[in-house]
């Protein structure tokens, strides 16, 4: 079997039976989950996934407290960016994410946007780094 490339190839392999199980982002699979062509087994996120009720978390099932590997996207700025500018960007992005059509578009694609403050986002990044540091070391990876 050739290895599928990317989510599109993997999702097609899952549908055809060439791929028995996968760990991937939700977006490629949401239509197949909704049509019952694939069955989600668990989520790596700590929060429930929009539109999929009752899905257990891997952290609970595997007794891995603190595991939260949801896909996250954030804005970053160069070090030294004035705090007033960082705060203004945060406020505008948070405002846009509350617009009904934007919220609906995100939910349709399986995303639940969070509007963490810049400090909360920095703390989340640090927490993720500390959680994965021993795993990265154990398997011999390096971060660039």
C-alpha positions in Angstrom: 0.0 0.0 0.0 1.3 3.5 -0.8 1.0 6.0 1.9 -1.7 8.6 1.4 -0.4 12.2 1.2 -2.3 14.7 3.4 -5.7 14.7 4.9 -7.5 14.4 1.6 -5.6 11.2 0.7 -6.0 9.8 4.2 -9.7 10.4 4.3 -10.2 8.7 1.0 -8.1 5.8 2.2 -10.3 5.6 5.3 -13.4 5.5 3.2 -12.0 2.8 0.9 -10.8 0.7 3.8 -7.1 1.0 2.8 -6.5 3.1 5.9 -7.9 1.4 9.1 -7.6 4.4 11.5 -6.1 7.8 11.4 -5.3 10.8 13.7 -6.1 13.9 11.8 -7.8 17.3 11.9 -11.6 17.3 11.9 -12.3 19.4 8.8 -11.6 16.7 6.3 -13.8 14.2 8.1 -16.8 16.2 9.3 -19.0 15.4 6.2 -18.2 11.7 6.5 -18.9 11.8 10.3 -22.2 13.5 9.7 -23.2 11.0 7.0 -22.0 8.1 9.2 -19.4 6.9 6.7 -16.7 7.1 9.4 -17.0 6.9 13.1 -14.9 9.2 15.4 -13.3 7.3 18.3 -12.0 10.2 20.4 -10.8 13.7 20.4 -7.4 15.0 21.4 -9.0 18.3 22.4 -9.9 19.1 26.0 -13.1 20.8 24.8 -16.1 19.2 23.1 -16.0 19.4 19.3 -18.8 21.5 17.7 -21.4 19.3 16.1 -20.2 16.0 17.6 -21.8 15.3 20.9 -20.7 12.5 23.3 -17.2 12.0 21.8 -14.8 11.0 24.5 -11.4 12.6 25.0 -8.2 10.7 24.5 -6.9 12.3 27.7 -9.7 10.6 29.7 -9.6 7.3 27.9 -5.8 7.0 28.2 -5.4 8.7 31.6 -3.3 11.5 30.2 -4.3 14.5 32.2 -3.4 17.8 30.4 -3.4 16.3 26.9 -5.0 18.9 24.7 -3.8 18.6 21.1 -6.5 20.4 19.3 -5.6 22.4 16.3 -5.0 26.0 17.2 -4.1 29.0 15.2 -2.9 32.2 16.7 -1.5 35.5 15.7 2.0 36.4 16.8 3.9 39.7 16.5 7.6 40.4 16.6 9.1 40.8 20.1 9.0 44.4 21.1 5.7 45.2 19.4 4.0 47.9 21.6 1.4 46.4 24.0 -1.2 48.8 22.8 -0.9 47.5 19.2 -1.0 43.9 20.4 -4.1 44.7 22.4 -5.8 46.5 19.5 -5.2 43.5 17.2 -6.6 41.2 19.9 -9.7 43.3 20.4 -10.5 43.5 16.7 -9.9 39.7 16.1 -12.1 38.9 19.1 -14.8 41.2 17.8 -14.8 39.6 14.3 -15.0 36.1 15.9 -18.2 37.1 17.6 -20.0 38.0 14.4 -22.8 35.5 13.7 -21.8 34.7 10.1 -18.2 34.2 11.2 -19.1 32.0 14.1 -21.4 29.9 11.9 -18.7 29.5 9.3 -16.2 28.3 11.9 -18.8 25.9 13.4 -19.7 24.5 10.0 -16.1 23.5 9.6 -15.7 22.0 13.1 -13.9 24.9 14.7 -14.8 26.6 18.0 -12.7 29.8 18.0 -11.3 30.9 21.3 -10.4 34.5 22.0 -7.7 34.1 24.6 -6.0 37.3 25.7 -2.4 37.6 24.5 -1.2 36.6 27.9 -3.4 33.6 28.0 -2.2 32.5 24.5 1.4 32.9 25.6 0.7 30.8 28.7 -1.0 28.1 26.6 2.0 27.9 24.3 4.3 27.5 27.3 2.0 24.8 28.7 2.0 22.9 25.5 5.8 23.1 25.2 6.2 21.8 28.8 3.7 19.0 28.2 5.4 17.7 25.1 9.1 18.4 26.1 9.6 15.0 27.8 7.9 13.2 24.9 10.1 15.0 22.3 13.2 14.2 24.3 12.2 10.5 24.8 11.8 9.9 21.0 14.9 11.9 20.2 13.4 14.8 18.3 14.7 18.4 18.3 12.9 21.6 18.0 14.2 24.3 15.7 
